[in-house]
């Protein structure tokens, strides 16, 4: 279901919008398409940020474990 709304755009944006839409799309259709793409990208960016946070948290933990293992395996230089 679609809802009617009203927006105010600067003249230069409106000119570009009309150019992009051409005779194939209405202004409304073009604005809806652009907003859908923007919203999808925002959702993708949020997922990517969350995934990166998880990867970094796991990487920090794995790095700490690796350093601990290396420290345990490294020869003690004080024994000479």
HUKANOR-V679455 format. One line per field, one symbol per residue. phi: phi as a letter, one per 20 degrees, with the letter a starting at -180 (. if undefined). A space follows every 10 residues. Layout:
phi = ???
This chain:
phi = .ddebccdcf gfffffffff flefcegfff ffffffffff ffffffffff ffffffffff ffffffffff ffeffeffef
